[in-house]
Amino acid sequence: MLRISNRLHSSRLLFRQTRNFTRRLGVIIPQRGILLLEPQSIAPQARFIHASRALFSEIVEVHGPAFAESISEGDIRWIKQKGDYVKEDELVAEIETDKTSVEVPAQFSGTIVELLVEDGARVTAKQKLYKLQKGGEASSSSSSSKSADAPTQGEKADAKQERTEAPIKGAPKAPEAGSSDASPPAKQKPESSERVDPPEQPHAKPGASDIPVKLPKDLIKTSKEPLSSTPVDKIQRTPISIPKGIPADQAITGSRSETRVKANRMRQRIAQRLKDAQNTYAMLTTFNEIDMSNIMEMRTRYQKDFMKKHGIKLGLMSPFIRASAYAMTDQPIVNAVFDETEIVYRQFVDISIAVATPKGLVVPVLRNVEGMDYAKIELSLAELGEKARDGKLAVEDMEGGTFTISNGGVFGSMFGTPIINPPQSAILGMHGIFDRPVAINGKVEIRPMMYIALTYDHRLIDGREAVTFLKKIKSSVEDPRTILMNL
C-alpha cells in the first residue's frame, strides 16, 4: 500500500508541474488531460503550436481485388500517386494479368498517404496495396501536398548556392587573392630520347586464288591523308514530326537513342503461348479462295430489314462463324484436341474471335455457336466488342474455346498463315476482299475475292479432313442456302 501511495503522489506532483509549465504558454491541462488553448493568453514563444483535424483522420490499408481461379498474380500499374485525393470508386491502379486487366477502385474518398508496392511490381490477390486517409477535400489535400513537396524560391537559391560553393572532391584548391605563392604547373613526363619503332607486321603472301584487279585512275586516290568519317553521335539529323497517337518514347525521331520499356504481363503471356504452340504442334496450313459476290449481295438486299428487326447490322463475320460451326458437324475432328495419348472430342462448338487491342491480342469466346443464327452471332459479337474496347473483358469471357477465327482483312492483309491458339487444334484466317479477274463459265469476270487459310495440327488432323473442312466453309459462305438444305 505504501508503494502504491508513493506512485500516486509522484504522478500528481508531475501533473501539477506540467500544468504550471504549460500555463505559461497559454495551454491549459484540465483533470482529464485534454489540451485546451486560450487565444488571448498565448505566449509569443508558443505560436508555433498547430492543431489539425487531419491528425485524427482514420488511415486504412486497402487490399487488392480477388482474381479468377486461373490467375494467381499480376503486375500493378499506378494511376494515382502518393498525396493524390481520390473519390469513392475512382480508379487508383490497374493490375495486368496474363489474360486481362483488373481495375483497383478506391473504396473510400480520401488522400493516398503511402503506396505499399512499387509501380510494375508483382502482386497477388487481396494483397495490401496502399494506405488511404479517409475524408478531407481535394483542394486542401492537393494544396498541402504541393506546398510540402515543392521547395520555395529561397530554398532553391540556397541549394544552388551550396552546389556552387561546395568544393569538388579531389580538385586542387585555388590560390587566394593577393597570395604570392601559386602552385607550380604539373611536371610533364620527359620523353625518352630513344625512339622505339613498332614491330613490323609480316606481309601475307598472295594466294593462288588472289586475282589482281586494275582500278580506273580516277578512282585511285593519290593523297596519303586518311578518309574522313563522321562519328555517329555527331551526325546531323532532320527533325521528324511524330504521328498522332504515337507515344513519345516509342516514336521515330531520328535521335541516336533507345528506350527500354518493360513488356506488360499480357504481352509476355502472348509471346509464351505462341512460342509454345510453335514448339508443340505439327502445324500445316492449307488455302482456298471465296467468291464474296453472293454474301455481299445478300447483305445489300436485306440489310435494312435485318437492322429493323434485330437492331444491328449484318456483318461479314457472322457468315464465316456460322459456316465454321456447320463444317465442324461434318468434320468433328477439327473440333477435337490431342491430349498426350488421348483424343478429346467436344460435343459443343465454342469459337474464339481474335480481337486486337492496344494492350495486345485477346480472344473472347462465343459459346455454343452450333445453335446460333446470324442475328444471335451479330448480337454476341457486338457485346464482346464493346467489352474489349472498354477494357471490361473478364477472364471468363476468354476461357475455353475449341476453334479460333482471325480476321486480318480489317487491316488490309491479303495473305497470311495464322498460328494455332493452344489448346485448340485449328484456326481459320480471313483476309481482305479484293477485286480480281476470275474465270466464270468460260468467261473472265471481275469478282470480289478473299483468300482464306486453315492452320491445323497435323498430328491429329489429316490433310483430307482439313481440305474438306475448308471447302465446306467456302461453299457455305458463297451460298448460305446450302446450310438450310443441309448440303
C-alpha positions in Angstrom: 0.0 0.0 0.0 2.8 2.4 0.8 4.4 1.8 -2.6 1.1 2.5 -4.4 0.6 5.7 -2.4 4.1 6.9 -3.3 3.4 6.3 -7.0 0.2 8.2 -6.9 1.9 11.1 -5.1 4.6 11.2 -7.7 2.1 11.2 -10.6 0.1 14.0 -9.1 3.3 16.0 -8.5 4.4 15.5 -12.1 0.9 16.6 -13.4 1.0 19.8 -11.3 4.4 20.7 -12.6 3.4 20.1 -16.2 0.2 22.1 -15.8 2.1 25.1 -14.3 4.7 25.0 -17.1 2.1 24.9 -19.9 0.0 27.7 -18.4 3.0 30.0 -19.1 2.5 29.1 -22.8 -1.3 29.6 -22.7 -2.1 25.9 -22.7 -4.5 24.6 -20.0 -4.5 20.9 -19.0 -7.7 20.0 -17.1 -8.0 17.0 -14.9 -9.0 14.7 -17.8 -5.7 15.5 -19.6 -7.2 17.3 -22.7 -5.2 20.1 -24.2 -7.0 23.4 -24.5 -5.8 26.7 -25.9 -6.6 30.2 -24.7 -6.0 32.5 -27.7 -6.0 35.7 -25.6 -3.2 34.3 -23.4 -1.0 32.5 -25.9 2.6 33.5 -25.4 4.7 34.5 -28.4 7.0 31.5 -28.0 4.0 29.2 -28.3 2.6 30.4 -31.6 4.2 27.5 -33.5 1.7 25.1 -31.9 -0.8 23.9 -34.6 -3.7 21.5 -34.2 -5.0 19.8 -37.3 -8.2 17.8 -37.7 -6.4 15.6 -40.3 -4.2 14.1 -37.5 -7.3 12.4 -36.1 -8.5 11.1 -39.5 -8.6 7.3 -39.9 -5.9 5.7 -42.1 -6.8 2.4 -43.6 -4.8 -0.2 -45.5 -6.6 -1.0 -48.8 -6.4 -4.6 -50.2 -6.4 -5.6 -53.8 -9.2 -7.3 -55.6 -9.7 -11.1 -55.8 -8.6 -12.8 -59.0 -10.2 -15.6 -61.0 -9.2 -19.2 -60.3 -6.9 -19.4 -63.3 -5.0 -16.2 -62.3 -2.5 -16.2 -59.4 -0.7 -12.9 -59.8 -0.2 -9.7 -61.9 1.8 -6.5 -62.4 0.4 -3.3 -60.9 0.4 0.0 -62.7 -0.4 3.0 -60.5 -2.7 5.7 -61.9 -2.8 7.8 -58.8 0.3 8.7 -56.7 1.1 9.5 -53.1 -0.7 12.6 -51.9 -3.4 12.4 -54.6 -7.0 12.9 -53.4 -9.4 10.2 -54.8 -13.2 9.9 -54.7 -15.0 6.7 -53.9 -14.9 4.2 -56.8 -12.3 6.3 -58.6 -9.7 4.2 -60.4 -6.4 4.1 -58.4 -4.5 1.4 -60.2 -4.7 -1.5 -62.7 -3.3 -5.0 -62.3 -2.2 -6.5 -65.6 -2.6 -10.3 -65.6 -1.8 -12.9 -68.2 -5.3 -12.6 -69.7 -6.9 -9.3 -68.7 -6.5 -6.1 -66.7 -8.1 -5.9 -63.3 -9.2 -2.5 -62.0 -8.4 -1.3 -58.5 -11.0 1.4 -57.5 -10.9 3.5 -54.3 -13.1 2.0 -51.6 -13.4 5.4 -49.8 -12.9 9.0 -50.5 -9.6 10.3 -49.1 -6.0 11.0 -49.7 -3.4 8.4 -50.6 -0.7 8.6 -47.9 1.5 5.7 -48.9 2.0 3.2 -51.7 2.9 -0.2 -50.3 4.1 -1.7 -53.6 6.2 -0.1 -56.4 4.9 0.6 -59.9 5.3 -2.5 -62.0 5.7 -4.8 -59.0 4.2 -8.3 -58.9 1.1 -8.6 -56.6 -1.2 -11.4 -55.7 -4.9 -11.5 -54.9 -6.1 -9.5 -51.9 -2.6 -8.1 -51.2 -2.2 -4.8 -49.3 -1.6 -2.2 -51.9 -1.8 1.3 -50.3 -2.8 3.4 -47.3 -5.7 5.8 -47.6 -6.6 8.6 -45.2 -10.4 8.9 -45.1 -12.2 12.2 -45.5 -10.7 15.5 -46.5 -11.2 17.5 -49.6 -9.4 17.5 -52.9 -8.4 21.2 -52.8 -7.0 21.1 -49.3 -5.1 17.8 -49.8 -3.6 18.8 -53.1 -2.6 22.3 -51.9 -1.0 20.8 -48.8 0.9 18.2 -50.8 2.1 20.7 -53.2 3.3 23.1 -50.5 5.0 20.3 -48.7 6.7 18.8 -51.7 7.6 21.9 -53.7 10.7 23.9 -52.4 10.4 27.6 -52.0 12.4 30.1 -54.1 14.7 30.7 -51.1 15.3 27.0 -50.7 16.1 26.7 -54.4 18.5 29.6 -54.2 20.2 28.2 -51.1 20.6 24.8 -52.7 22.0 26.3 -55.8 24.5 28.4 -53.8 25.5 25.3 -51.8 26.2 23.4 -55.1 28.2 26.3 -56.4 30.3 26.8 -53.2 30.8 23.1 -52.5 34.4 22.2 -53.4 34.9 19.4 -55.8 36.3 16.4 -54.1 39.9 15.8 -55.2 40.2 19.1 -57.0 43.2 21.4 -56.2 42.4 24.5 -54.1 42.5 27.8 -56.0 45.1 30.3 -54.7 43.8 33.1 -52.5 43.7 36.7 -53.8 46.9 38.6 -53.2 48.9 35.4 -52.4 52.3 35.3 -54.0 52.5 31.5 -53.6 51.0 29.8 -56.6 51.0 26.2 -57.2 53.5 25.3 -59.9 52.2 23.6 -63.0 52.3 19.8 -63.1 55.5 18.5 -64.4 55.3 16.7 -67.7 56.8 13.3 -68.1 60.0 13.6 -70.1 60.0 11.8 -73.3 62.6 9.1 -73.9 65.5 10.1 -76.0 65.5 6.8 -77.7 62.9 6.1 -80.4 61.2 2.7 -80.4 59.9 1.6 -83.7 56.8 -0.6 -83.8 57.4 -4.2 -84.8 56.9 -4.8 -88.4 53.9 -6.9 -89.4 54.7 -9.8 -91.7 53.2 -9.4 -95.1 50.8 -12.1 -96.2 51.9 -13.9 -99.3 49.4 -13.7 -102.1 47.5 -16.9 -102.6 46.9 -18.7 -105.7 43.2 -17.6 -105.7 44.1 -13.9 -105.5 43.2 -12.1 -108.7 44.8 -8.7 -109.4 42.2 -6.0 -110.2 43.1 -2.9 -112.0 41.1 0.2 -110.9 40.4 3.2 -113.1 42.8 6.1 -112.5 40.1 8.5 -111.4 39.2 6.1 -108.6 42.7 5.9 -107.3 43.3 8.5 -104.6 46.8 9.7 -104.6 46.5 11.6 -101.4 48.1 10.0 -98.3 45.5 11.5 -95.9 43.1 9.1 -94.3 39.5 9.0 -95.4 37.3 11.4 -93.3 34.4 9.9 -91.4 31.8 11.4 -89.1 31.2 9.9 -85.7 27.7 8.5 -85.2 26.9 10.9 -82.3 27.7 13.9 -84.5 25.5 13.0 -87.4 23.1 15.8 -88.2 19.5 14.7 -88.2 16.4 16.2 -89.8 13.5 16.8 -87.4 10.6 14.4 -88.0 7.1 15.1 -86.9 5.6 12.4 -84.6 2.3 10.9 -86.0 -0.8 11.4 -83.8 -1.4 8.7 -81.3 2.3 7.5 -81.1 3.8 7.8 -77.6 6.9 10.0 -77.4 9.1 7.2 -76.0 8.2 4.9 -79.0 8.3 7.4 -81.8 11.0 7.5 -84.5 12.6 11.0 -84.1 16.0 10.4 -85.7 17.8 10.9 -82.4 20.6 8.4 -81.7 18.9 7.0 -78.6 17.0 3.9 -77.4 14.2 3.4 -74.9 13.6 0.2 -73.0 10.1 -0.5 -71.7 9.1 -3.5 -69.7 6.6 -5.7 -71.6 3.2 -6.0 -69.8 2.0 -9.3 -68.5 -0.4 -9.8 -71.4 2.3 -9.3 -74.0 4.6 -11.7 -72.2 1.9 -14.3 -72.0 1.0 -14.0 -75.6 4.7 -14.4 -76.6 5.0 -17.5 -74.4 1.8 -19.2 -75.8 2.7 -18.5 -79.4 6.2 -20.0 -79.0 4.8 -23.0 -77.1 2.4 -23.6 -80.0 5.2 -23.4 -82.5 7.3 -25.9 -80.4 4.4 -28.3 -79.7 2.2 -28.5 -82.7 3.0 -30.0 -86.1 1.4 -27.0 -87.9 0.4 -27.2 -91.5 -1.6 -24.6 -93.5 -4.0 -25.2 -96.4 -5.5 -22.4 -98.5 -8.6 -21.6 -100.6 -10.4 -18.6 -102.0 -14.0 -17.5 -101.7 -16.1 -15.5 -104.1 -17.9 -12.9 -101.9 -20.4 -11.8 -104.6 -23.4 -13.6 -103.2 -22.9 -12.8 -99.5 -22.3 -9.1 -100.3 -25.4 -9.0 -102.5 -27.4 -10.6 -99.7 -26.2 -8.0 -97.2 -27.1 -5.2 -99.5 -30.6 -6.6 -100.2 -31.6 -7.5 -96.6 -29.6 -5.0 -94.5 -32.4 -2.6 -93.8 -34.9 -5.4 -92.8 -32.2 -7.1 -90.7 -31.4 -4.0 -88.8 -35.0 -3.1 -88.4 -35.8 -6.4 -86.8 -32.7 -7.1 -84.8 -31.3 -3.6 -84.2 -27.9 -4.4 -85.5 -26.2 -4.5 -88.9 -25.3 -7.8 -90.7 -21.5 -8.0 -90.9 -19.1 -10.4 -92.6 -18.0 -12.3 -89.5 -21.4 -14.0 -88.8 -21.4 -15.9 -92.2 -17.9 -17.3 -91.5 -18.7 -18.1 -87.9 -21.9 -19.9 -88.8 -20.1 -21.7 -91.7 -17.3 -22.9 -89.4 -19.8 -24.3 -86.9 -21.7 -26.0 -89.7 -18.4 -27.5 -91.2 -17.5 -28.9 -87.8 -20.6 -31.0 -87.7 -19.3 -32.7 -90.9 -15.7 -32.9 -89.6 -15.8 -33.1 -85.8 -12.0 -34.0 -85.7 -11.3 -30.3 -86.2 -13.2 -29.5 -83.0 -11.2 -32.1 -81.1 -7.8 -31.8 -79.3 -4.9 -34.1 -78.9 -4.0 -34.7 -75.2 -0.9 -36.9 -74.9 -2.1 -40.4 -75.7 -5.8 -39.5 -76.0 -8.1 -37.6 -78.4 -10.7 -35.4 -76.7 -13.9 -34.9 -78.7 -16.1 -31.9 -77.8 -19.9 -32.1 -78.2 -20.1 -28.3 -78.4 -18.6 -25.6 -80.6 -17.1 -22.6 -78.8 -15.4 -20.2 -81.3 -12.8 -17.7 -80.2 -12.7 -14.4 -82.1 -9.2 -12.8 -82.2 -9.5 -9.0 -81.3 -6.6 -6.6 -81.4 -6.4 -4.1 -78.5 -3.8 -1.5 -77.6 -2.5 -3.9 -74.8 -2.4 -7.0 -77.0 -4.4 -9.7 -78.7 -7.4 -11.0 -76.8 -9.7 -13.9 -77.9 -13.3 -13.6 -76.4 -15.3 -16.8 -76.9 -18.8 -17.3 -78.4 -20.4 -20.2 -76.6 -22.5 -22.9 -78.4 -22.3 -21.4 -81.8 -23.7 -24.6 -83.3 -27.2 -23.4 -82.3 -26.9 -19.7 -83.4 -28.2 -17.9 -86.4 -26.8 -14.8 -88.0 -28.7 -12.5 -85.7 -27.6 -14.1 -82.4 -24.0 -14.2 -83.6 -24.0 -10.5 -84.5 -25.6 -9.5 -81.1 -23.0 -11.6 -79.3 -20.1 -10.1 -81.3 -21.4 -6.6 -80.6 -21.5 -7.3 -76.8 -18.0 -8.8 -76.7 -16.6 -6.0 -79.0 -17.9 -3.3 -76.6 -16.3 -5.0 -73.6 -13.0 -5.3 -75.5 -12.9 -1.6 -76.5 -13.7 -0.5 -72.9 -11.3 -3.0 -71.4 -14.1 -4.7 -69.5 -13.4 -8.3 -70.7 -13.4 -10.7 -67.8 -11.3 -13.9 -67.7 -14.5 -15.9 -68.0 -15.1 -14.3 -71.4 -11.8 -15.6 -72.8 -11.6 -19.1 -71.2 -12.2 -22.2 -73.3 -12.7 -22.2 -77.0 -12.5 -25.1 -79.4 -11.7 -23.2 -82.6 -10.4 -19.7 -83.5 -11.2 -17.2 -86.3 -8.7 -14.4 -87.0 -9.7 -11.6 -89.4 -6.6 -9.9 -90.7 -8.6 -8.4 -93.6 -9.7 -5.5 -91.4 -6.1 -4.2 -91.6 -5.8 -4.9 -95.4 -4.0 -8.2 -95.2 -4.1 -10.2 -98.4 -2.5 -13.4 -97.3 -1.1 -15.0 -94.2 -0.6 -18.2 -92.1 -2.2 -17.9 -88.6 -0.8 -19.7 -85.6 -2.9 -22.1 -83.6 -4.3 -20.9 -80.3 -3.5 -23.6 -77.6 -5.0 -25.9 -76.6 -7.1 -25.9 -79.8 -6.3 -27.9 -83.0 -7.1 -25.4 -85.8 -7.5 -21.7 -86.7 -9.2 -20.0 -89.6 -7.5 -16.9 -91.1 -9.7 -14.5 -93.0 -8.1 -11.8 -95.3 -9.0 -8.7 -97.3 -11.6 -8.6 -100.1 -10.0 -7.5 -103.4 -11.4 -7.4 -106.9 -9.7 -9.9 -109.1 -10.3 -11.4 -112.6 -11.7 -15.0 -112.3 -13.0 -17.5 -114.8 -16.8 -17.9 -114.6 -18.4 -20.3 -117.1 -15.6 -19.9 -119.5 -15.6 -16.1 -119.2 -13.3 -13.7 -117.4 -15.2 -11.6 -114.8 -14.1 -9.2 -112.0 -15.3 -10.6 -108.7 -14.7 -9.6 -105.0 -12.4 -12.4 -103.8 -11.0 -13.4 -100.4 -8.2 -15.8 -99.6 -8.8 -18.0 -96.5 -6.2 -20.1 -94.7 -6.6 -23.0 -92.2 -3.7 -23.9 -90.0 -4.2 -27.2 -88.2 -2.4 -29.7 -86.0 -1.2 -32.4 -88.4 -0.6 -34.8 -85.5 -4.4 -35.1 -85.2 -5.9 -33.8 -88.4 -5.0 -35.3 -91.7 -4.9 -33.4 -95.0 -8.2 -34.9 -96.2 -10.2 -33.7 -93.3 -8.5 -30.2 -93.3 -9.2 -29.7 -97.0 -12.7 -31.0 -96.8 -13.4 -28.7 -93.8 -12.1 -25.6 -95.6 -14.1 -26.5 -98.8 -17.3 -26.7 -96.6 -16.7 -23.2 -95.3 -16.1 -22.0 -98.8 -19.4 -23.4 -100.1 -21.4 -22.3 -97.1 -20.2 -18.7 -97.4 -20.6 -18.5 -101.1 -24.1 -19.8 -101.0 -25.7 -19.8 -97.5 -28.7 -21.8 -98.8 -26.5 -24.9 -98.5 -26.8 -24.7 -94.7 -30.6 -24.5 -94.9 -30.6 -27.5 -97.2 -28.0 -29.4 -95.1 -25.8 -30.0 -98.2 
